[in-house]
Amino acid sequence: MKQKEIKEQLDVAKKSMGFTPEIQQLVGEHAPEWFKLYRDSDEALWSETALSAKIKVLMALAVVAGRLCPDCAESQMKSAIHHGATKEEILDTLGVVYVTAGAPGVNVCKDALRKLLKLDFGCEGCGKV
């Protein structure tokens, strides 16, 4: 991908998520040939289809939590809030994570959840304050 395309996609990510994930910046800068994968997956995740973008992001939160990725869980929580998810919807999603992935899956979300609760579920850098 060309630098112009990478910058455009980073702008789309910021608009769609309310922030630009650090991993996308790093991959765009250091491995632009792989950056297209982010662009394609972002387009699929944030498009309104039979499922809303909010529901798809909550599903993504459940998946990354179940895969035990705390940084991914924090990014998906921020994105979910940006897409209109409530605290209750995020907590319900974590309940599903517990049922399907057990306590370790929920545990990877604790720091992100603590940050978000401390901010009264406003979120610095995610488009909702």
Rosetta blueprint (number, residue, H / E / L):
1 M L
2 K L
3 Q H
4 K H
5 E H
6 I H
7 K H
8 E H
9 Q H
10 L H
11 D H
12 V H
13 A H
14 K H
15 K H
16 S H
17 M H
18 G L
19 F L
20 T L
21 P L
22 E H
23 I H
24 Q H
25 Q H
26 L H
27 V H
28 G H
29 E H
30 H H
31 A L
32 P H
33 E H
34 W H
35 F H
36 K H
37 L H
38 Y H
39 R H
40 D H
41 S H
42 D H
43 E H
44 A H
45 L H
46 W H
47 S L
48 E L
49 T L
50 A L
51 L L
52 S L
53 A H
54 K H
55 I H
56 K H
57 V H
58 L H
59 M H
60 A H
61 L H
62 A H
63 V H
64 V H
65 A H
66 G H
67 R L
68 L L
69 C L
70 P H
71 D H
72 C H
73 A H
74 E H
75 S H
76 Q H
77 M H
78 K H
79 S H
80 A H
81 I H
82 H H
83 H L
84 G L
85 A L
86 T L
87 K H
88 E H
89 E H
90 I H
91 L H
92 D H
93 T H
94 L H
95 G H
96 V H
97 V H
98 Y H
99 V H
100 T H
101 A H
102 G L
103 A H
104 P H
105 G H
106 V H
107 N H
108 V L
109 C L
110 K H
111 D H
112 A H
113 L H
114 R H
115 K H
116 L H
117 L H
118 K H
119 L L
120 D L
121 F L
122 G L
123 C E
124 E L
125 G L
126 C L
127 G L
128 K E
129 V L
